[in-house]
Amino acid sequence: MHLSPARILNFIRREAVLCCAALAALASTLFVPPSAAYISYFDFRVLCLLFCLMAVVAGLRGCGLFEALALRLLRGKKTLRFLALMLVLLPFFSSMLVTNDVALLTFVPFAILILNMADASAYAPYIIVLQTVAANLGSMATPVGNPQNLFLYNRFALSPADFFRTMLPLAAASLALLCMGVLFVPPRAVTVAMGDVHGYNTRRLPALSVLFVLCLLCVFRVAPYQLLTAVVLAMLMLFMRDLFREVDYSLLLTFVFFFIFAGNMRKIGGVNALLSALMDKHALPTCVLVSQVVSNVPAAVLLAGFSQDWRALLTGTNLGGLGTPIASLASLISLKLYARSAPGGTRRYLLIFSAVNVAALALLYALAAAG
């Protein structure tokens, strides 16, 4: 394939975080030359679990289960406010199991379709922004909801009780805020006329459900991740080879590059001292602020090496997904999907996005800091 400047530029735009991670890792090797010690930087358990979860969840999404359930809830005569509430709650709760990015890939296009049918496309920017916030906040309630949770849960060997005691109160507060946000949508009557969902392969659902349960058992350390990886690879090779294409390899590579970068930073005396001091005195705001610049997944990988305060890391990187569009990579998914459906509406969307995210971040940060 010919790598023209245009292709290279498009790749950099599409995979900006991955490219930044690669450059950061490469730059760090100037201070800490590559050696066999690099192997100790990598968390192979997290990388294997991420691969397995992404493949299995992609398969579940392809079965059409989520769209079919959503359609049963939304079809027929409703109020626009009820429609908005359901469209927001669907990514909030589904993201707890299938991750925030999958929830948005599933329900943002669905919302655009439903709102067009209900002649309510004028409310699409606001409702999609609420969906995005819902997916980012709902996903913080479980270890498998987003990559940084999976990484931190594994890194600090957290127990389920420790994790849920920390995150469920914030998730409950987030749910209350989202329900309040829906009140700004008028309760006028609308009708959604839509046929059944077709074109999906539900024959895979039983096998994928078993694999997903096995993923959860491995996350909670009931089963070894090596067994899961072997089983998932065998199932994909024998019966579901198309799912190899659905895995987000750029996310896996981003983890690899940030493992290298973070490992090298810990070996540079001045950087180690600075970040350790910041995390020692201001862990929560540091996690939130760094997430705004590099997104919350790389922030978790980087900052976890400079602090043992897993509560601040967990809370800060999850709340850090609010704010700028790059604070959470899932937010960029919604932006791209909406921009594709309404090319001239990006500016309005970003204004609404900024207002809602700043307000939610301020309120939840105050709650977290007070606790």
N, C-alpha and C positions, 0 to 999 in steps of 0.2 A: 504494500500500500504506500502510495506517495504521500509523504508528510509535508504538505504545503504549509506556509506560514499561517494561512487562514485556518487550517485544521488544527494546528498547534494552539492558536489563539482561542479557538472554540473549546478545545479540551481544557485549557487553563481556566476559562470562564466557567465551564461546567463543573470542573473539579478543583475549585480554588483552594478549598481547605486541604485537600490531598496534596496539591502542589506546594502549599506553604509548609505542610508537615515534612515533605520530602526535602525542601530547601533548608528547613530548620535542622533536620537530622544531618544533612550533608555538612552544613556549617559547623555543627557541634563536633564533627569528626576532626576538624582542624585543631581543636583543643584536646580531644581525647581520641587518639588514633585507633582505628578498628583493631580488635583483638578477640581472642576466644572468650574474653570476659563479657562481650556483648550478649552472648547467649543467656546470661543471667538476667538481662533486662526484660526478656519476653515472658509474658504470662500466657503460656500455651493453653491453659485451661479456659481462659476468657476467649481466646481466639477460636478455639474449637467449639465452645458453646455458642458463640456469636454465629459462626458458620452454620451450625446445625439449626439454631433458632430461625435464622433468616431463610434457609431452605424450606423448613417445615411450615413456617408461617406463610411464605409465598405460595406453597401448595394449598394451604387452607383457604387463602384468599381466592385462589383460582377456582375453588369449588363453588363459589358464589353464595356461600352460607350467609355472609354478613349482609349482602345486598337483599337476599330473599327475606331475612328477618326484618330489615329496615323497611322494606316495601309493605310488609304486613302491618307495620305500625303506622305508616304514613298514607296509605292509599285511601281514597274516599274524601268525604267532607270533613274538614278540620278548620281550626282557626290558624291564622298565620303565626301567632305566638306559640301555639302548641307545636306547629311544624318546626319552628325555630328551636324550641326546647328539645325536641327529639333529635334534630340534626346536630345539636351541640352535645347532648348526652351520649349519643352513639359513639363518637370518637373518644369521649372522656372515659367511658367504661371499657370499650374495646381495646384502647391503648394499654390498659393494664396487663393484657395478655399478649397482644399481637404487635406491640411497640407503637410509638407515636407516629413514625413515618408511614407504616403500613395503614394505620387508622386513617390518616389524612389522604393517602393514595386511594383508599377505598371510598371514603365518605365525602370528600370535597367535590369530586366529579358528580357523585350522586346528588349532593346538595344543589349544585348548579342545574342539573337536570330537573329536579323536583321543583325548584323555585321558578324556573322558566315555565313549567307546566302550570304552576299556580299563579302565573302572571305577577310574580313578586321578585323579579330579577333586580329591582332597585335596592332590595335589602341584601343581596348576595354578598357584597363586600363586608358588611358588618357581621353577618352570620358566619361567613367563612373565617373571618378573624376570630370570632368566638370559638369556632371549631378548632382552630389552630391552637389557641390558648388552652382549650379543653384537652386536646391530645397531649400537649406538653405538660400540663398539670396532672391529668389523670395517670399518665405513664409513671409519675414519680411514686405511685402507691405500691408498686411491686418491684422485686428485683429484676424481672424480665421486661419491665415496661420500657426501658431505654438502655442504651449501651453503657452510659456512665454508672447507672445503678448496678448493672451486672458486674462491671469492673470493680467498683468499690465494695460491693457485697463479697466478692471473691478476695479482693486485696486484703481486707481487714477481717476475713473469716467471720462475718457477722452471723448472728443467730436470727431466725425469723422474728423472734420477739423483739430483739434490738431494732431491727429494721422497721417493723410495722409500728412500734411505739413512737419512732421518730417521724415517720412519713405520713401515717394515716391522719393525724390531726390537721396537718397542712392540706392534705387531699380533701378532707371534709370542709375546711374553710374555702378551698378553691371551688368546690361544688356549690357552696352557698353563693359565692361571688358570681359564678357563671349563671346561676338561676336569676340573680338580681339583674345581670346584664341582659337577659332575655326579655325583661320587662319593658325595655325600650322598643321592642317590636310590637306593633299594634295588633289587637286581637280580632282583626277583621276576618270574615269567613272566606275560605278558599277551598278549591276542589282539586284533588290530584287524581287524574285518570291515567293509570299505567298498567300494562299487562304484566304477566309473570316474567321472571328472570329466566332467560334461556341461554344455552351455549356453554354451560359449565359441566365439569366432570365430577359428579358427586360420588362416583365409584371409589375415588381415592380417599374419601372422607374418613372411613373407619381406620385405615392404616395410618393416615396422617394424624388422626386424633391420638392414636397409641404412641406415635413418635413424639407428639407434643407433650404428652404426660411424661414420657421418658426424659424429655428435655427438662421439665420442671423438677423431676426427681434428682437429676444431676445438678441443677442449680442449687437445690436445697441439700446437696451432698448425701443423698440417700443412695445414689448409684454413681459409679465412676464415669468421668467424662470420656475416657478412652473407649468404654463400651458404647456409649452414645454415638461417638464419632464413627466408630466402625459400623454400627447398625445403620446410621443415616447414610453413610457413603455406599454401603451395600444396597440399600433400598433405592437410592437414587440411580446407581449404576444399572441395576436390574430392571427397575420399573418406572422410574421418573426422571430420566436424564434431562428433560427440558428444564427441570428446576435448578440445574447447575447455572443456567443463564440468568436466573432470577436473584441470585445471591449478590449482595452489594459488596463486590470485591474492593471497591475504592474505600469503603469504611474499614475493612480489614487491613488494607495497606496503610490507612491513616493511623490506625492503632500501632502497627509495626513501626512506622516512622516516629511516632511520638514516644513509643517505648525507648527507641534509640536516643531521641533528643532528651527525654526526661532522665534517662540513665546517665547520659554524659553530663547534664547540668549538675547532677548530684556530686560529680567528681571535680567540678570547677569551684574552688574555694570561695571566691567572691560571690558568685551567683548563689551557691548553696547557702551562704551566710545571709544574704539579702532575702531570699525567698523563705528561708526558715524563720527569720525575724518577722516578716510580714504575716506568715501563717500562724506564728506563735501568738501575736498580739491582735491581729485583725483577720482571722481566718474566714469568717462569713463574708464580709464585704470584698475581700480579695478574690474569693471564688466567684462571686457575682460579677465583679468588674472584669476579671480575666475572661469569663465566659462571653462577655459582650464583644470581645475583640477576636477571640480564636474559636468560639463556640464552646458549649459546655462539655462535650465529650473530650476534646483535647485538654481542656482546662482540668478535668478530673484526673486524667493520666499524668499531666505535668505536676500538679500541686500535691497529689497524693504522696509523692516522694519527699515532701518537706514538712509533713505534719502527720501526727497520729490522731488528730481530732476528726474522726470519721463522721461525726454528726454534722460538723460545720461543712465538711466536704460534700456530704450527701445533700444537705439542705441548700448550700450555696450554689452547687452546680445545677441542681434541679430548678431553683428559683432563677438562676442565671440564664435559663432557657427563655425567660421573658426579657423583653427589652428590644434590642436591635434585631433585624431580620436574620442576621448571621449568628445570633446567640444560641439558636438551636437549628440544626440542619433541617429538621422537619418543617420549620417555618418557611424555608425556601421552597419546599415542595408546594405548599399552599399558594405562595406567591406566583410560582410558575404556572400552576394549574389555572389560577384565576386570570392571570395575564393572557393565557392562551384563549380563554373564553371571552374575555373583554379587553382587547388590545389597548383601547384608549382609557381604561379605568385604573391603570396601575398607580397613578399619583394619588387618586382618592383612596385607593386601598391602603397605600402606605401611610397616609395621614391617619386613617382609622386604626390601622395596625399599631402605629406609634402611640396614639392616645390610649387605646385599650391596654396595651402591654405595659406602658409606664404606670398607669393607674393600678393594674393588678400587681405589678412588681413592688410598688411602694407599699401597698396594703399588706401583702403577704410577707414582705421583708420586715415590716414593723412587727408583725405577729411573730415571726421567727426570732427576731432579735429580742423581743420581750420574753420569749420562752426560754 
